[in-house]
Structures are given as structure tokens and as C-alpha cells.
Amino acid sequence: MEQLTQYLKKTKTSQAEFSRVIGVHSSVMCKYLKKKAKPSPQRAYLIERVTDGAVPASAWFGDAA
């Protein structure tokens, strides 16, 4: 997921740190970044809140989320 990767680089946040913040295992975070898994809608909205909108929930699910 390019937007999340860019956010992590811009904020100098490690994948491990971000995964702890959103409450997922680092292996799940890796799957999100490689587009091998999508977060639940609730987690996608959490990511949106944590990133102050830099990674919107719609980036994962489109406008239907």
C-alpha cells in the first residue's frame, strides 16, 4: 500500500512501531504494505485517524467503505 509506505517514510515511523499503534502483529502489517491483505473497515478507519487522514480508509476499499 503505497500511501502507507510513504507515510511511514515521511514520519520516520517503523513498521513495528506503527503495527503496535494500530494493534496488529508486524507480519500483518507487512501483508498490508505488500497488498496481500486488507485491514478490516474498523482498522482502516483507525489507520486513517492515526495518520491524520494521510492514508484514508477509502484507499483500502474505495468509496464504499
C-alpha positions as CSV (number, residue, x, y, z in Angstrom):
1,M,0.0,0.0,0.0
2,E,1.9,3.0,-1.3
3,Q,0.2,5.7,0.7
4,L,1.0,3.9,4.0
5,T,4.6,3.2,2.9
6,Q,5.0,6.9,2.1
7,Y,3.5,7.9,5.4
8,L,5.9,5.7,7.3
9,K,8.9,7.1,5.4
10,K,7.8,10.7,5.8
11,T,7.2,10.3,9.6
12,K,10.2,8.0,10.1
13,T,7.9,5.5,11.8
14,S,9.0,1.9,11.7
15,Q,6.6,-0.8,10.6
16,A,6.9,-2.4,14.0
17,E,6.0,0.8,15.8
18,F,3.0,1.5,13.6
19,S,1.7,-2.1,13.9
20,R,1.8,-1.7,17.7
21,V,-0.1,1.6,17.5
22,I,-2.9,0.0,15.4
23,G,-2.9,-3.2,17.3
24,V,-1.8,-5.8,14.7
25,H,1.2,-8.2,14.5
26,S,4.1,-7.0,12.5
27,S,3.5,-9.8,10.0
28,V,0.0,-8.5,9.4
29,M,1.4,-5.0,8.8
30,C,3.8,-6.5,6.3
31,K,0.9,-8.0,4.4
32,Y,-0.9,-4.7,4.4
33,L,2.1,-3.0,2.9
34,K,2.5,-5.7,0.2
35,K,-1.2,-5.6,-0.6
36,K,-1.6,-9.3,0.4
37,A,-4.2,-8.4,3.0
38,K,-6.6,-5.5,3.7
39,P,-7.5,-4.3,7.1
40,S,-11.0,-4.6,8.5
41,P,-13.1,-1.5,7.9
42,Q,-12.7,-0.6,11.6
43,R,-8.9,-0.9,11.4
44,A,-8.8,1.0,8.1
45,Y,-10.6,3.9,9.8
46,L,-8.2,3.6,12.7
47,I,-5.3,3.9,10.3
48,E,-6.9,7.0,8.8
49,R,-7.2,8.6,12.2
50,V,-3.7,7.6,13.3
51,T,-2.3,9.1,10.1
52,D,-4.4,12.2,10.3
53,G,-6.0,11.4,7.0
54,A,-2.8,10.7,5.1
55,V,-4.0,7.1,4.5
56,P,-7.7,7.3,4.1
57,A,-9.9,4.3,4.6
58,S,-11.1,4.7,1.0
59,A,-7.6,3.8,-0.1
60,W,-8.2,0.2,1.0
61,F,-11.9,-0.2,0.0
62,G,-12.8,2.5,-2.4
63,D,-15.7,4.9,-1.7
64,A,-18.0,2.2,-0.4
65,A,-16.0,1.8,2.9
